Amino acid sequence: MYKYRLAPMCGITDHIYRTLCYEQGCETAYTEMISAMGYLCAPEQRATRELMVRGEKEPRLILQLFGKDPDIVAKAAGRISELGIYDGIDLNMGCPARKIACSGEGCGLMKEPEKAGEMIRKTVAAASLPVSVKMRIGWDSDHINAVSFARIAEEAGAKEITVHGRTREQQYSGMADWETIRAVKESVRIPVIGNGDLFNAKDTLNRMHESGTDGAMIGRGALGNPWIFREIKAAEKGLNIPTVTLEERRDMILRHYRMMLAERPAKIAVREMRKHIGWYLHGLRGISRVRDEINHCPDADSTFAVLERFFREQKQAGQPI
């Protein structure tokens, strides 16, 4: 069982960041969600090709599809299966974004459980890969249908379910409802992966234990923190959780940046790395100033200079992490 997963996050979890997380102990990751219709209409479109890249050092990768037409989603899954690249197909039935959910895709399918079941059945029939489902606990607080929805998914042939413990209405606010995740786990026989508010090793293991889930999917807790996977594994073994040193943070940022520069035009790499650097530096003193400086750096060299000065100042100030 692959217990510890990196959640698919649009614009964040490309194959470069997934690779860094794998190195720290992540066991399974997912592509950023890909439109089934977009793939069928333009499979060679650059944006689609980039989302579908599997890095050379990615041991286990599942492609995530979204759509609202069962036949189109199934057809796309069948063609993708034939590529022989991925280890599974995940159907996104949990995305809360307005343009997705309100068009009947993503979490919008939780309002149409029969249609969702049809989509799962047809995808299972068309794909030669295991099919899983990512869902939320419901559309809003008046329509929490995770248990019945999970049973439909199981009956339709899904091999695994991931449940984010919030409704679509909540987006990412409030607290994740792990009691409902536990109820889903108790209602089906297939593996259930829990997701929501997993920001450290202790909380991750506690919530897995209390809910009985088979694994944990880490989303926001992995932003700028690929080390969360090694921390969870250390805690699971009863070992001391390793401290992330200043040198590790600096080296990870520089490596991530250089990997981006090797694959993307410099202007795009500079722009995309700004958000990652902000996450990597979270919790350190003086980051507001340095983040503002980095956001105005026109190129990688100037960014590296700002970072080197910042980490030198941190070390001189005796910052422990």
Secondary structure, DSSP 8 states (H G I E B T S, - for coil): ---EEE---TTT--HHHHHHHHHTT--EEE---EEHHHHHH-TT-HHHHHHT---TT-S-EEEEEE-S-HHHHHHHHHHHHHT---SEEEEEE----HHHHTTTSGGGGGG-HHHHHHHHHHHHHH-SS-EEEEEEEESSTT-B-HHHHHHHHHHHT-SEEEEEEEETTTTT-S---HHHHHHHHHH-SS-EEEESS--SHHHHHHHHHHHT-SEEEESGGGTT-TTHHHHHHHHHTT-------HHHHHHHHHHHHHHHHHHS-HHHHHHHHHHHHHHHTTTSTTHHHHHHHHHT--SHHHHHHHHHHHHHHHHHTT---
